Amino acid sequence: MTRKYFGTDGIRGTANQEPMTAEVALKVGKSAGRKFAGRGNFRHRVVIGKDTRLSGYMVEPALTAGFTSVGMDVILVGPLPTPAIAMLTRSLRADIGVMISASHNSFEDNGIKLFGPDGYKLSDDVEKSIEKDIVDDSNIKLAEPKLLGRAQRLDDAQGRYIEFAKSSFPRRQLLKGLKIVVDCANGAAYKVAPTVFWELEAEVISMGVSPNGFNINQDCGSTSTEAMCKRVVEEGADLGIALDGDADRLLICDEKGRMVDGDQLMALIARTWMQRDQLRGGGIVSTVMSNMGLEKFLGGIGLSLVRTGVGDRYVVEHMREHGFNVGGEQSGHIVLNDYSTTGDGLIAALQVLSVIVEEGRSVSEVCHNFDPYPQILKNVRYQNGNPLEASAVQQAIKDGEIRLGDEGRLLIRKSGTEPLIRVMGEGTDDSLVNEIVDNIVNEVTASVG
């Protein structure tokens, strides 16, 4: 069965249009609730969180109606980071967790992310089963009137997650003396992130903490870091921390206002955890997007880099299957499964801050572990079909690979969350990589029409 609704990170789309409608959300609640409500003879429960998008007010009650209609109790926690929902699902012994968010997308979009009782994202097989029910939900058994579920709000959800995040920071350390600019993207972490750093005694300058339903990720957060970098320099801060709309992604800028991406952060954590004898698996897991410079750096200190397909779920799956405890993506999804079952921007930030405190050096020194290979990424939007099947596109890719040889690589793929063809190239020769990527982009654009 072709996946129509689920992409690499749940269901995502423009709010109030297929597939992000109240009707689809209702069916997701009914289907997921029925699948997880048969695990035992007790009251079953689901944790539902969201970010700050206006459309969350539409999706949340639709999901609630779906879950309660099959007899599942609903615990509503309001705006909280995606990793908080994964944590609360486990902590509250819930059968399933749901996060309503489109992550780093603009407010017009929204999404539904589902977690199993273990806090991990659902498998492809379970998602395919839910898709069947979205297409035809006539076979879903509804609860008898006396067995309908109830919905209630959990008032201390934020406090639970704040304490959980702080518990990942070494007890002997504090952030006293550090001045931190924190950009919360007007998203799900707008309350909890500044609180965590402040309670650990940092001086906190908050940005992106005034959500209005429309301004999530708008000129702020990890996808738009210019204002944060400028603020770091103006305030004489030690660093800037940028989260995305649901706070499962982290980027940092140093005291000079220069960005540090996920590859550099993973290199830092891997090096430090290896020195602390904390690293498992003999290396880290990342995706095909990670820079060749990271791979060279890890090899130089005796560690491996295992690459997976794009999407943190595939990173997590490989980590679980092969015993790794550090993984992530260049974009800033960093998974540290000693603490969390999914990417957690706050916990990743605390691990980096721990090294900065321990080593007593500037962020620019601590976080720069390798010189990245020049890497170019361009996107081409399309409507229908598969532009990558065009013979001219295939020939351009083949020619580019020949020209790069062993000094670089190409990665051309369809986005799993948007109607985009992503064209990435990297290598030692910046101008050559640019030329090759432009040639491929031109052919893809021509095939789109």
N, C-alpha and C positions, 0 to 999 in steps of 0.2 A: 504494500500500500504506500503510495506516494505521500509524503508529509506535506499537508496543505496548511496546517495551522501552526505547528511547532517548528521553530527554527533552532539555532544553536543555543539560545537562551530563553526558552519558553515561547509563549505566544506574544507577538508584538505587532503593532500597526497603528494607523491613525485612529484616534478616539472617535467612536460613534460610526465607524465604517468597518466593514468586514476586514479582519476577523475580530476587531476590538469593539464589539457591541455588547450591550447588556444581555442580549439573547445568548450569545456565545458564552459569556461569563456565567450565566445561569446554568447552561449545560455543562460547563467545566465543573462547577460546584456539585451538581447532581452526580456526574460520572465519577469524579475523584472521590467524592464522599462515599458513594456506594462501594467503590473498590477498596477503600481503606476502613470502612465501617464494619467489615466482617471479620476483624482480627480477633475478636473475643467477646465474651458476654459482659460488657460494661459500657458505660456511656462514652461515646467516642467524641473527639474534639479536634478542631482545626484552629490554628493560629493564623490570623489574617492581618498583615501590615501593608503599608503603602508609603509612597513618597508624597510630594506636595502638589501634584498636578490636579488641576480642576476636575479632570475626568475621573479621578479616584472616587469622587462622590457618586458617580454613576456605577462604576465597576464594583465597588465594595458591597453595596446592598444587593446587587445582582448575584454575586458569589455567595453572600450570606443566605439569600433565599434558596439557592441551589443546595447548599450544604444542609440547611435546616430541613429542607423538604425530604431528605433521605434519612433524617433522624440524627444528624451530627450536630453537636453543640459548637458554637462559634465563639472564639475569644478574639476580640478586636483590640489592637494595640496602637492604632493610629500611625503617624509618620515615624518610622524607624528604619535604619539601614537594613539592606537585604541580609547581611550576616547575622543581624540581631534576630531576624525571623527564624533563620536556621538554628540558632542557639536556643531560642525560646521553644521551638518545636520539640527539641530534645529535653530541655529543662522542665517543661510542663507536661511531659509524657503525652504529647499530642500525637495523633495519627498522621497528620499532614500539616504542612505549613504553606502559606501562600503569600507572595510578595507582589503587590500591584505597582509596577514600575516599568518604565522604558529606559532605565539606566541613564546613559549620557545623552539620549535624544532630547529634542525640544519638547515643549509642553503639549504640542498637538498630538503627540504619540503617547501610547501607554502600552503596558504589557502585563502578562501574568506569568510568574515564576512559581513552580511547585517544588516542594521539598517533602521527602518521605519522613517517616518517624525517626530515622537515624540522622536527619539534618542534611542529607545529601540530595542533590537534584534527582528527579525521577529518571529511570532508565528509558531508552528509546522505545522499548517494548510497551512500557506502561503508557507513555505518551501516545503511541500509535493506537492503543486501546481506547484512550480518552478521545482521540480524533474520531474514531468510529462512532462513538456516542454523540459527538457534536453533530455529525452528519445525520444520525438517526438515533434519537434518545428514547424511542418508544419502548425499548426493552428494559429501561431502568426502573426498578421497583421503588415506588415512593413509600414513605413511612405512613403508617396509620395515624389518624389525628392525635391520638394520645401519645404517640411516640415521636412527634415532631421535635426537632432540636430547638435549643434556646440560644440567644446571642447576648453576650455581656462584654463590657470593656474591662481591660486589665489596667488599673490605674498606675501600678508601679513598674510597668514594662520598661520605661526609659531607665529607671534606677537599676533594674536588674542588669541591663546591658552595659551600663556605665561601669558597674562593679566588675562585671565579667571582663571587659576590655582592660581595666586597670590591673586585674589579676594576672595578665600576661606580661606585665612589666616587672622587672626584677625588684624584689621587695627592698633591697638595700639601696636602690637608686631613687632619685627624684630629678625633676627637670628644673630645679631652682637655678636661676641665672640665665636660662635660655629664653630668648624673646622669639615667639613663633607667630607668624601670620597664618591663620587657618581659613581657607576658602571652602565653604560648605555647599557651594553651587545652588544656594536657595533650595536645597533638597532635603532628603530624609534625615541627614545628620546635623541639621542646623541647630539643634539643641544639645545633642549628646556629645558631639566632637569637641566644641570649646570647653564643655564641662570637664571632660576627661583630662585634657591637658592642663586646665586651671587647677584641678584638684591634685594633680601631680606637681604643682607649684611652678609651672611655667608662667611667664608673662604672655598673655594671649591677646592677639589683635584679630578680631573676627571679621570675616567678609562673607557675603552670600548667606546671611542669616535672617533675611526678611522675605520669606516666600509669600507670594500672593496668588498662587495657582497658575500663573502664566510665565514667571521668570526663572523657572528651574533651568539650569545650565545656560542661561542667557548671558553671554559675555562674562562668564564666571565658571569656576570649577575646573576640573582636570582637562576639559576640552577647550578651554579659553583661559589661558594662564597669564596673559599679558598684564592685566591689572594687578594680579597677585605679585608677580615679579617686580613690578614697579613699586608696589607698596613695601615689599621687603627692603628694597634699597632706600626708599624714603625714610622708613622707620629705623633703619640700622638694625634690622632683625637678623637673627642667626640663620633662619630658614623660613621657607613657606611650604605649607602643606595644602595640596589641592585634592579634594574628593569629587566624585561625580554625583549625579542625582540620587543614586541609591547607596552611595558610599561603599561599594565593593571594589572601587578602583582608587589608586593613589598615585599621584605624581608629586615630586618635591622640587623646589628651587633652592639653590644655595645662597649664601650671603651676598653674592655678587649679582643675583637675579638670573642666574643661568639654570635651565631646566635639567633635571635628573630623571630619566625615564625608568620604566619597570625593569629593563635589562640591567641597568647599573644597580638598582636596588636589590635585585635578586643576586647579583654578583657579591654585593656587600654582605647580605644575609648568609649566603652560602659559605663565603670565606670565614665569617665570624663563627657560624655554627660548627664548621669543621674544626676550627681552633678550640672551640669549647667542647668538642666531642659530642655535639648535639645533632649533627647532620646524619641522616639515614639515606641509604640507597646509593651512596658513592657519587652523588651529584645532584642535579636538579632536573625538573621536567618543565619544558616550555613548549611553545608552538613553533610552527614553521616561520613565523614572523620575526622571531628573535634574531638579533644581529650576530653576524659571524664573529664579531669582536668578543662577544660574550663567550662563545664556544671556545675561542682561542685562549681567553683568560682562564676559564675553568680547566681546560686541558693543561695549562701551565702550572696549576697547583694540584694536579692529580685528580681532578673531578671530571665527570662526564656531563654532557648536555643531551638529554633525550627530547626529541621533538615530536609533537603530536599535531593533529589538525587544529585549526583555529577554533577557539571557544574554551572557556575555563572548565567546562564540564568534561572535556576530553583530557585535559591536563589532570583533573582530579581523578578520573577513572584510572589513568595510568599510574598515578601516585599510589592509589589504593591497591592496585593489583601487584605492584612491584616494590612496595615498601619505601617509597620516597616521602619525605616530609616537607620539602620546599619545592614549590612550582609556581608558575604564573605566566603572565603575558607581558610583552613589551609595553602595552597600553596601560599597565599599572594594576591589572588584576594579579594579586599575589596571594597564593594559598599556602598557609602554614598550618598543616593539619595536626600539629601538636595542640593547636588552640581552636581551630575553626574548620568547618567542613566545606567552606566556600571562600571566595575572595573576600578579604576584610581590610578595607583601607585604614581603619583606625589601628587595628592590631599590627599591621605591617608597618605603619608609621611609628608605633611604639618600639618595635624591634630595631628600626633604624636609629631612633632617638637614643635607645639604650647604648648602641655602639658609639654614638657621638659623645655621650656623657662619659662612657668608659675610657675612650681614647683621648678625650680632652683636646681634640683637634677641630678645625673648622669643617663645615659641611662640604665645602669644595674639595678639601683633602680627603675626607673620609669616604665620600660617595663617588669619587672618580677612580674606578678600578681598572678601566681599560679605555682605549681609544676606539670608538665604534667605526666600522667600515661605513663609507658613504652609502646611504640607503634612501631610495626615492620611492614614494608611494603616491599613486594617483588613482582617482576613481572616475568611472564612467557610468552614468545613470542609464538604465534601459527599462523598457516596459514589458516586453514579451519575449518568449523564446530563449535561446542560449547563444549570445553573440560569440562565445568562445569556440563554437563549432565551425565558424566560418573558415574556409581554407586560407584566406589571406591573413587572418589572425594567427592561425596555427603556423603559417610560414614565418611570420614576423617573430613569433616566440622561438621557433627553431633557429632562425638566423641570430637572434640575440644570445641564445645559449652558446652557440658556436663562438661568437665574438668574445664572450666573457671567459669561456674556458674554465680553468680551475681557480681563476681570480675573482669569482663572483657567482651569483645565482639569481634566478628569476622565480617569482611566485605570482601566478595569475589565477584568480579564483573569484567565484561569486560570493558576495557577502551573505552571511547567514541571517542577518537582521534587517537588511535594507536592499532595495532593488539596484544594487551597484555591482559593477565589475571592478575588482581591486587589482591594480597592476603594481607590483613591487619588484624592484631590482636593487641589488647591492654589489659592491665590488671595490677594488682598490683604486680604480680610475673613475673619479666623480663625473667627468664630462662624458665618458663612454657610457656609464650607467644612465645618465640623463638622456642621452641620444637614443639608447635602446628602448627605454621606457616610453619616451615620446613616440617612437615608431609604432610600438604596440598599441598605445592609447589611440593613435590616429586610425589604425586599422579597426580597432574595436568600435570607435566612434562611427566610422564609415559603415560598419556592418549593422549598427543600430539604426542607421538611416537618418 
